[in-house]
Amino acid sequence: MIATIHHFDESLEAAHRLAKLLGFVCQAINVRRFPDGESLVQVAETDATAILYRSLDHPNEKLIELVLAASALRERGARRVVLVAPYLGYMRQDIAFQPGEAVSQKVIGTLLATHFDALVTVDPHLHRTASLAAVVPGIDAIAVSAAATLADLLRPEGVQGTILIGPDSESRPWVESVAAPLGLPVMVGEKRRLGDRQVQLAIAGIEHVRGRPVVLIDDLISSGGTLARCAELLLRAGAARVEAVATHCLASPDDLAKLARAGIARVRSTDTVAGPTASVAIASALAAALVKLVPTRA
Ligand code: R5P
């Protein structure tokens, strides 16, 4: 045994998929809630290298248990604790937009760097920060790209004639890297955010979608407002069918219903966040990153 993967309940299947690829043992973390809401976290035996697997959607609830587990693993003898957080929350607020606002990316990054020796995540939402390493100072950090996984998801479907659409300039790197191996054309919109759930969008050259299927590609579906608006515009311009594919999908059931009402025939994402849209495992991409950080039998 070279490393142990420790996971919370919600990551049982994803953690086991990863452990199987790497030949590592998986251990469940036991969490008991006291009547006042505090968590008692208990970890199992570990190897000297402990991999803690937890996706950080809904991070307010998850972060405290995460640092408690990291501390318990060190008490159990782990000398190196690696965090695999396929979705890394709190990355969007990278500056104070208004006086007095906390810069959550910096605060949470520093917290993680204090408790972990390494971090692996997927497509972190870093728009103004140069690299993941700058978010978690002093520890190893690998940002895995989901682009190849998303391209693999689309490839078997015979996507000839399909146009891939990025809803905004921030989505350009994702849509281009998914399109390149499939040889598909790309269009990217311009977005102005009006509020948490409302955006204004324009897509130059939108007339080219008439009669053609389109797939919206983005790193993140949060409220779904961006993709809903994009789909409405594309269907009005005559697109034959609109689907959406994203790395992470945080959308609630109500938000998914809104995407369906906007005319999106199917929404799919990787399993970085568990939920009804998770259609493809990110485990191979995570495993390829982890072998750079953790010794394996080979
Ligand atoms: C923007 O930077 C991202 O790429 C997504 O387009 C955005 O986070 C989606 O948010 P929502 O689903 O709430 O419109």
Boltz pocket constraint, residues with backbone or C-beta under 6 A from the ligand:
constraints:
  - pocket:
      binder: B
      contacts: [[A, 167], [A, 168], [A, 170], [A, 171], [A, 196], [A, 197], [A, 199], [A, 218], [A, 219], [A, 220], [A, 221], [A, 222], [A, 223], [A, 224], [A, 225], [A, 226], [A, 227]]
      max_distance: 6.0
